[in-house]
Structure formats: C-alpha cells, structure tokens
Amino acid sequence: MNTDVEFHIRQNYPWTKLPANVKQSLGNSQREYEKQVLLYSIRNQLRFRNNLVRHVRKDERKYYEELLKYSRDHLMLYPYHLSDIMLLTTSSCRVCS
C-alpha cells in the first residue's frame, strides 16, 4: 500500500478530502480507497468507532468478525486492546467461539 494512502487513512481523511495525487494513485476509484481503508483497519486491528472504517463497513459485528478471522489466519496475536468490544460484539458469535 502506498505510504501517502496509509497516511490519509490514518488521519481519517474521507474520499472527498483526499488530494488529487492520492486519488490518482488509487485510479480515481472511491471503491478502491474503501477497500484500502478496510484492509488497513483490519491489518492494524483498529477500533470500528472513531475510525474511517465505520463509513466503509456499516456492520460493526461483521467488521470485528473479519478482523478476528484475519488475525487468526495470519497468526497474529489476539487483539487484547479490543477485548472490551469483542466481548460485547461477539458474545454470540459462532466464528469467535
């Protein structure tokens, strides 16, 4: 992923606020930017709230299920920094049991 794109995702820039050169590096595709936001958020195990991913993925539970699956598949540590949310969001989740 492009470092400029990562920077703007980290700073929670929506598509409309991106500079032209960053949009161009994404092929002027908002959908591609949304994919990159989701991928970056899952890879970095970011919280759903207060991050750009909440505008891309509307279902919080599904986002956390994807995050856990990605973490398991890539042998990442359990996201303990999200444990307070995981207990609430995934208490009846079949993927997380």
Backbone as JSON, one array per atom type, in Angstrom:
{
  "sequence": "MNTDVEFHIRQNYPWTKLPANVKQSLGNSQREYEKQVLLYSIRNQLRFRNNLVRHVRKDERKYYEELLKYSRDHLMLYPYHLSDIMLLTTSSCRVCS",
  "N": [[0.84, -1.18, 0.0], [0.47, 2.22, -0.71], [2.38, 4.76, 0.87], [1.43, 7.36, 1.13], [-1.32, 6.99, 0.89], [-1.78, 5.38, 3.13], [-1.1, 7.22, 5.14], [-3.18, 9.13, 4.87], [-5.39, 7.56, 5.44], [-4.84, 6.87, 8.07], [-5.1, 9.38, 9.2], [-7.78, 9.74, 9.01], [-9.03, 10.76, 6.64], [-11.72, 11.45, 4.56], [-12.88, 10.3, 1.32], [-13.6, 12.54, -0.23], [-11.96, 14.56, 0.73], [-9.41, 13.93, 0.02], [-6.2, 14.61, -1.46], [-5.54, 15.37, -4.93], [-3.38, 13.91, -6.08], [-3.24, 11.61, -4.49], [-5.73, 10.46, -4.92], [-5.4, 9.89, -7.61], [-3.39, 7.96, -7.5], [-4.87, 5.87, -6.63], [-6.31, 5.23, -8.78], [-8.39, 6.96, -9.22], [-10.62, 5.9, -7.95], [-13.17, 5.55, -5.76], [-14.15, 3.27, -4.58], [-11.89, 1.62, -4.53], [-10.35, 3.01, -2.68], [-11.95, 2.65, -0.41], [-11.68, -0.11, -0.1], [-8.96, -0.21, 0.57], [-9.01, 1.21, 2.97], [-10.5, -0.54, 4.59], [-8.83, -2.83, 4.54], [-6.44, -1.78, 5.67], [-7.39, -1.07, 8.21], [-8.17, -3.55, 9.29], [-5.75, -5.0, 9.18], [-4.24, -3.51, 10.99], [-5.67, -3.78, 13.23], [-7.68, -1.93, 14.12], [-10.0, -0.01, 16.07], [-13.52, 0.05, 15.49], [-15.19, 2.25, 15.9], [-14.69, 5.78, 15.79], [-12.93, 5.72, 13.68], [-12.09, 5.69, 10.2], [-13.07, 3.44, 8.98], [-15.66, 2.93, 9.83], [-17.31, 4.26, 8.11], [-17.07, 2.88, 5.83], [-17.58, 0.16, 6.25], [-20.59, -0.85, 7.34], [-21.66, -2.6, 9.23], [-20.82, -3.27, 12.38], [-20.35, -5.6, 13.91], [-19.8, -7.53, 11.93], [-17.45, -6.46, 10.89], [-15.68, -6.81, 13.08], [-15.69, -9.59, 13.22], [-14.43, -10.2, 10.78], [-11.96, -9.04, 11.32], [-11.02, -10.65, 13.44], [-10.89, -13.12, 12.12], [-8.97, -12.57, 10.11], [-6.8, -12.03, 11.78], [-6.4, -14.53, 13.03], [-5.9, -16.17, 10.76], [-3.51, -15.09, 9.88], [-1.82, -15.58, 11.91], [-1.64, -13.73, 13.98], [-1.39, -12.01, 17.12], [-4.0, -12.23, 19.57], [-6.31, -9.57, 19.57], [-6.06, -7.94, 22.19], [-6.34, -5.32, 23.0], [-8.77, -4.7, 22.08], [-10.53, -6.17, 23.5], [-12.6, -5.44, 25.28], [-14.6, -4.61, 23.56], [-14.88, -6.83, 21.92], [-16.03, -8.74, 23.6], [-18.6, -7.73, 23.96], [-19.53, -7.45, 21.33], [-19.16, -9.92, 20.07], [-20.26, -11.93, 21.63], [-22.22, -13.86, 21.1], [-21.23, -14.88, 18.82], [-20.56, -17.19, 16.32], [-18.21, -17.6, 14.93], [-16.21, -16.73, 16.59], [-16.11, -18.35, 18.8]],
  "CA": [[0.0, 0.0, 0.0], [1.17, 3.49, -0.84], [2.53, 5.44, 2.16], [0.53, 8.53, 1.13], [-2.66, 6.48, 1.15], [-1.79, 4.99, 4.55], [-1.12, 8.44, 5.95], [-4.51, 9.74, 4.82], [-6.3, 6.66, 6.16], [-4.52, 7.04, 9.49], [-5.61, 10.7, 9.61], [-9.24, 9.69, 8.8], [-9.47, 11.61, 5.53], [-12.71, 10.83, 3.66], [-12.55, 10.36, -0.11], [-13.79, 13.9, -0.75], [-10.9, 15.44, 1.23], [-8.1, 13.46, -0.44], [-5.55, 15.39, -2.52], [-5.67, 14.79, -6.28], [-2.34, 12.91, -6.36], [-3.59, 10.37, -3.79], [-6.85, 9.89, -5.68], [-4.84, 9.37, -8.86], [-2.66, 6.72, -7.19], [-5.9, 4.85, -6.43], [-7.04, 5.11, -10.03], [-9.6, 7.78, -9.08], [-11.7, 5.0, -7.59], [-13.57, 5.61, -4.35], [-14.28, 1.88, -4.14], [-10.53, 1.15, -4.22], [-9.98, 3.66, -1.42], [-12.69, 1.98, 0.65], [-11.01, -1.41, 0.11], [-7.7, 0.05, 1.27], [-9.37, 1.59, 4.34], [-10.88, -1.76, 5.29], [-7.63, -3.65, 4.69], [-5.55, -1.13, 6.63], [-8.02, -1.14, 9.53], [-8.1, -4.93, 9.77], [-4.33, -5.34, 9.41], [-3.75, -2.79, 12.16], [-6.61, -4.08, 14.31], [-8.22, -0.66, 14.62], [-11.38, 0.03, 16.56], [-14.51, 0.43, 14.49], [-15.63, 3.62, 16.18], [-13.66, 6.83, 15.72], [-12.03, 5.48, 12.56], [-12.68, 5.82, 8.87], [-13.7, 2.18, 8.59], [-17.09, 2.95, 10.16], [-18.02, 4.8, 6.95], [-16.9, 1.91, 4.74], [-18.27, -1.06, 6.66], [-21.68, -0.38, 8.2], [-21.96, -3.58, 10.27], [-19.7, -3.35, 13.32], [-20.12, -7.01, 14.27], [-19.15, -8.19, 10.79], [-16.08, -5.94, 10.84], [-14.86, -7.47, 14.11], [-15.55, -10.98, 12.81], [-13.39, -10.21, 9.75], [-10.7, -8.71, 11.98], [-10.58, -11.85, 14.15], [-10.53, -14.14, 11.13], [-7.69, -12.16, 9.53], [-5.77, -12.19, 12.81], [-6.13, -15.98, 13.16], [-5.31, -16.68, 9.51], [-2.15, -14.56, 9.74], [-1.11, -15.91, 13.15], [-1.41, -12.52, 14.77], [-1.86, -12.11, 18.49], [-5.37, -11.81, 19.8], [-6.32, -8.11, 19.8], [-6.49, -7.67, 23.57], [-6.73, -3.92, 23.13], [-10.17, -4.62, 21.66], [-11.27, -7.2, 24.23], [-13.84, -4.89, 25.84], [-15.58, -4.58, 22.47], [-15.07, -8.2, 21.44], [-16.96, -9.41, 24.49], [-19.94, -7.22, 23.68], [-19.9, -7.62, 19.93], [-19.07, -11.3, 19.59], [-20.65, -12.87, 22.68], [-22.94, -14.97, 20.5], [-20.63, -15.06, 17.5], [-20.12, -18.57, 16.11], [-16.85, -17.56, 14.4], [-15.27, -16.37, 17.64], [-16.16, -19.3, 19.91]],
  "C": [[0.89, 1.24, 0.0], [1.22, 4.21, 0.52], [1.65, 6.69, 2.25], [-0.9, 8.1, 1.46], [-2.78, 6.09, 2.62], [-1.88, 6.21, 5.46], [-2.52, 9.04, 6.01], [-5.56, 8.87, 5.5], [-6.1, 6.84, 7.66], [-5.08, 8.36, 10.04], [-7.13, 10.83, 9.4], [-9.75, 10.66, 7.74], [-10.54, 10.87, 4.72], [-12.28, 11.04, 2.2], [-12.6, 11.8, -0.64], [-12.68, 14.86, -0.34], [-9.5, 15.02, 0.77], [-7.52, 14.39, -1.49], [-5.63, 14.64, -3.86], [-4.63, 13.71, -6.55], [-2.63, 11.58, -5.67], [-4.75, 9.68, -4.5], [-6.35, 9.24, -6.96], [-4.11, 8.05, -8.61], [-3.62, 5.55, -6.94], [-6.75, 4.65, -7.68], [-8.34, 5.9, -10.02], [-10.84, 6.96, -8.73], [-11.99, 5.07, -6.09], [-13.69, 4.2, -3.78], [-12.92, 1.3, -3.76], [-10.05, 1.75, -2.9], [-10.68, 2.97, -0.24], [-12.11, 0.6, 0.94], [-9.72, -1.24, 0.9], [-7.96, 0.45, 2.72], [-9.7, 0.34, 5.16], [-9.65, -2.63, 5.55], [-6.68, -3.07, 5.73], [-6.09, -1.27, 8.06], [-7.94, -2.54, 10.12], [-6.66, -5.32, 10.07], [-3.78, -4.72, 10.69], [-4.68, -2.92, 13.37], [-7.17, -2.81, 14.96], [-9.64, -0.83, 15.13], [-12.29, 0.51, 15.44], [-14.9, 1.89, 14.67], [-14.43, 4.56, 16.16], [-12.62, 6.57, 14.64], [-12.82, 5.53, 11.26], [-13.45, 4.57, 8.45], [-15.2, 2.17, 8.88], [-17.93, 3.51, 9.01], [-17.98, 3.82, 5.77], [-17.69, 0.65, 5.02], [-19.34, -0.65, 7.67], [-21.96, -1.32, 9.37], [-20.74, -3.79, 11.17], [-19.35, -4.79, 13.67], [-19.36, -7.74, 13.15], [-17.69, -7.74, 10.66], [-15.2, -6.67, 11.85], [-14.69, -8.96, 13.82], [-14.44, -11.11, 11.76], [-12.01, -9.96, 10.37], [-10.15, -9.94, 12.71], [-10.14, -12.94, 13.19], [-9.17, -13.82, 10.5], [-6.56, -12.39, 10.53], [-5.4, -13.66, 12.99], [-5.41, -16.52, 11.94], [-3.86, -16.24, 9.33], [-1.32, -14.7, 11.01], [-0.73, -14.68, 13.96], [-1.9, -12.77, 16.2], [-3.31, -11.67, 18.58], [-5.38, -10.31, 20.12], [-6.87, -7.75, 21.19], [-6.89, -6.21, 23.78], [-8.18, -3.69, 22.7], [-11.07, -5.55, 22.48], [-12.57, -6.68, 24.84], [-14.95, -4.87, 24.79], [-15.9, -5.99, 22.0], [-16.07, -8.95, 22.31], [-18.39, -8.99, 24.22], [-20.41, -7.59, 22.28], [-20.01, -9.08, 19.53], [-19.51, -12.33, 20.62], [-21.42, -14.06, 22.13], [-22.42, -15.29, 19.1], [-20.12, -16.49, 17.34], [-18.68, -18.63, 15.62], [-15.83, -17.43, 15.53], [-15.22, -17.4, 18.76], [-15.07, -20.33, 19.83]]
}
